[in-house]
Amino acid sequence: MQKIISQVHLSWSDDPKTTMNITWQSREPLSQPMVQYGEGGTLSQTAIARRIRYAQETGPLYQVTLRNLKPGTTYSYRVGDAGKGWSEVHTFRTAPATPPARFVFTAFADHGVTPVAEQNVRRVLAGEKPAFHIIMGDLSYANGNQPIWDDWFELLEPLASEVPVMVCPGNHEDERNIRFATYLARFALPEKELYYRFDYGNTRFIMFNSQDFRDAEQLRWFERELSEARRDPTVRWVIVSMHHPLYSSTVRRLNDTERIEVLQPLFDKYRPDLVLLGHHHNYERTYPLLGGKVVVRHPNRYRRGQGVIYVTSGGGGKSLYDQTPEQPAFTAKRDKCYEYLRITVTNNTLTVECRRTEDNSLLERFEVVR
Ligand SMILES: [Fe+2]
């Protein structure tokens, strides 16, 4: 029988320094759904959760936003109900008040519910615990079959109950007849949720909905965000996450001419320091590009702002796609394998590692320096 509390996951919808969202489902309705939490292993504080209802729900869904937390602090928590029972006790950590000297986050895309997807969750957790994890779309592959979402959130729980998971939508979140309804209900994210930004330390993360890449309101927002981020002296790094790659040597897909036409001018103008992508189920990372052309051909070290580096990390777990026999000129590194990204951020360097899920070996490491 399904346990009483399942699918516990963390995310931010507000300031990562002082808030935390917790979402979960229960087997049956809870009479007083709540979070018990506190510092130093105590559970002395409580917050009442709200029931989230949506037409496609598979069970009672609860969400709570903890506020007025202390920055840079580890909290313990459990969720549930005094009558029906509790989850395990988990911990999370708020973002520090001032930018840390370094932090680590992890990322992948195209996850799914497979043994290797589960293994990738363990890989991400096995190294240094990331400050948060990003998934660049294509999460559960429920495709309208809602219980698949339950399976996916259960698979993700070991990671998502300990580390905030920040997502952007892929084509598979755009479910038949209901569009993004399940994504919107089950995640608590900032602003419009399909696209938003958040800051962690010295870095601005801009999450873009590339499924609706022509949406005029979103494009206006996107350009404003890129421009503001570039003008803000407190923002040392700008990292964009979205689902669909512009450039690719995946067989039968290749470059996305429509998205290149709409998005490449914005990327070239504002030059985010990294663009994280998925959709094509393999790893492919470009040299710094401008106008689709290689600006610097060094294998692994780049000065910020020379061009735009696109990193497709589509080996999250769902399946793998073939790459063309010839590696294109724009590609610095590629491989058809399951993998994840581990990115270390300091004041002057972004260090990007891609590791293979199978054996945790290093596929590549490159740096962007200021
Ligand atoms: Fe996709």
Boltz pocket constraint, residues with backbone or C-beta under 6 A from the ligand:
constraints:
  - pocket:
      binder: B
      contacts: [[A, 138], [A, 170], [A, 171], [A, 172], [A, 243], [A, 278], [A, 279], [A, 280]]
      max_distance: 6.0
